Amino acid sequence: MEMQFSLDNIGPSLWLMLLGMVGIFVVMGVILLSVYLLNKFAKDQTKDDGDTQQ
């Protein structure tokens, strides 16, 4: 098996890697936002004296 190195493939390879990394960060951001919103809307209710339910 013979491998050939071509400089013509570096640009498209870097572009593909950039798209993959951006996709990973977008998915991480969506997960972070959903966890934040779930924590915000699913908090324990507080009593009138300020104690939290456990």
Sequence and secondary structure as in RCSB ss.txt:
>XXXX:A:sequence
MEMQFSLDNIGPSLWLMLLGMVGIFVVMGVILLSVYLLNKFAKDQTKDDGDTQQ
>XXXX:A:secstr
      GGGHHHHHHHHHHHHHHHHHHHHHHHHHHHHHHHHT   B TTS B  
